[in-house]
């Protein structure tokens, strides 16, 4: 038996086992109505699933130009509110 034949048979066995695993997980998974709140974990998934690493969120920095644009927009907004308040009190 050649090495390529052995690898092919191993690959086919792996595919069969993965199909069987998928069927078993589907049979274990609850089919109950969804309830409010956080769903419970299924024991089979916890045991068989590899741990997932949390992705670290990239910090977003604001450029000095962007900070300046925001500051100017806020000042324009305050000026418009102050002007509207002055007109309303007259």
JOJOQUI-V302346 format. One record per residue. N is the residue number from 0. RES is the residue in three letters. PHI is phi as a letter, one per 20 degrees, with the letter a starting at -180 (999 if undefined). OMEGA is omega in whole degrees, -180 to 180 (* if undefined). Layout:
((N & RES & PHI & OMEGA) (N & RES & PHI & OMEGA))
//
This chain:
((0 & UNK & 999 & -177) (1 & UNK & e & -179) (2 & UNK & f & -180) (3 & UNK & f & 177) (4 & UNK & f & 179) (5 & UNK & f & 180) (6 & UNK & f & 179) (7 & UNK & f & 180) (8 & UNK & f & 178) (9 & UNK & f & 179) (10 & UNK & f & 179) (11 & UNK & f & 177) (12 & UNK & f & 178) (13 & UNK & f & 179) (14 & UNK & f & 179) (15 & UNK & f & 180) (16 & UNK & f & 178) (17 & UNK & f & 177) (18 & UNK & f & 180) (19 & UNK & f & 179) (20 & UNK & f & 179) (21 & UNK & f & 178) (22 & UNK & f & 180) (23 & UNK & f & 179) (24 & UNK & f & 177) (25 & UNK & f & 180) (26 & UNK & f & -178) (27 & UNK & f & -175) (28 & UNK & f & -179) (29 & UNK & f & -179) (30 & UNK & d & -177) (31 & UNK & f & 179) (32 & UNK & f & 178) (33 & UNK & f & 180) (34 & UNK & d & 178) (35 & UNK & f & 177) (36 & UNK & o & -178) (37 & UNK & f & -180) (38 & UNK & f & 178) (39 & UNK & f & 177) (40 & UNK & e & 176) (41 & UNK & e & -175) (42 & UNK & g & -178) (43 & UNK & f & -180) (44 & UNK & f & -179) (45 & UNK & f & -177) (46 & UNK & f & -172) (47 & UNK & e & -176) (48 & UNK & e & 177) (49 & UNK & f & -178) (50 & UNK & f & 179) (51 & UNK & e & 178) (52 & UNK & e & -180) (53 & UNK & f & 178) (54 & UNK & f & 179) (55 & UNK & e & -179) (56 & UNK & f & -180) (57 & UNK & f & 179) (58 & UNK & f & -179) (59 & UNK & d & -180) (60 & UNK & d & 180) (61 & UNK & e & -180) (62 & UNK & f & 178) (63 & UNK & g & 179) (64 & UNK & f & 179) (65 & UNK & f & 178) (66 & UNK & f & -180) (67 & UNK & f & 178) (68 & UNK & f & 180) (69 & UNK & f & 179) (70 & UNK & f & 179) (71 & UNK & f & 179) (72 & UNK & f & 179) (73 & UNK & f & 179) (74 & UNK & f & 177) (75 & UNK & f & 179) (76 & UNK & f & 179) (77 & UNK & f & 180) (78 & UNK & f & 179) (79 & UNK & f & 178) (80 & UNK & f & 180) (81 & UNK & f & 179) (82 & UNK & f & 179) (83 & UNK & f & 179) (84 & UNK & f & 179) (85 & UNK & f & 180) (86 & UNK & f & -177) (87 & UNK & f & -179) (88 & UNK & e & -180) (89 & UNK & f & *))
//
